[in-house]
Amino acid sequence: MGWERSKEGYPRIWSEFTCEKTKQRFIIKDLSEEYYDIALGYMTNIFLNESAICKPLRILEDPVSRLQMQQKWMKIMRSNMAIICCTDDDEVPRVAAIHFTVVREKGQEQPSQDPSRLNKYEQFTEVVEQLTVSGDLFTRFDSGAYLFSLGLFVLPEFRGLGIATHILKSRLTICRALGLRGTGNVFSTPGAQAAARSAGYQEVVARVYEGQRLALMAASVQ
């Protein structure tokens, strides 16, 4: 049986902040059941069409791969490991960002496969897996587990406000609460990599995929 989050203390608020640019207040918290459909809709219809990894593979247009991705996200939400950022000064809070985190454990690595025999979703996971394995964050954190990620999406109207950086910082708070020594994952755009650097993440290893520079970046819990 793999790592599981205790239901004690769930759901909880991880961070609260005010945007310096707009003075809007935001809250980062566990993504609970009332947000499942909203999160899945945004991730499917916008994230899959924008991701530097998913877009070239046209996962949105592949029914089988799209379903596999949705099932992965649903599993994460049901395991209480997804977080959400919402406005905190509106009468009805608006969703600003969605983030899927997951604990990656040693021994879960998958052997490299022939890309020509993989469907679109499997090609996506292979790209991420190869880069993640080469970075060996288990050794970096001297631990058999760390906090990983499978998607960070900021809604278009909330971009440029530093929300991604606050979410990435909140992952360190989550690590401390869950007894993990660090966090890291593959960042697929210059903007995402800049947000990670602002949150204290360092680049571990990088590669170019479909003309896009992908970087495995990580941060240790102090």
Secondary structure, DSSP 8 states (H G I E B T S, - for coil): ------STT-S-EEEEEE-TTT--EEEEEE--GGGHHHHHHHIIIIIHHH-TTHHHHTGGG-HHHHHHHHHHHHHHHHTT-EEEEEESSSSS--EEEEEEEEEEETT-------GGGS-HHHHHHHHHHHHHHHH-HHHHHTSSEEEEEEEEEE-GGGTTSSHHHHHHHHHHHHHHHHT-SEEEEEE-SHHHHHHHHHTT-EEEEEEEETTEEEEEEEEE--
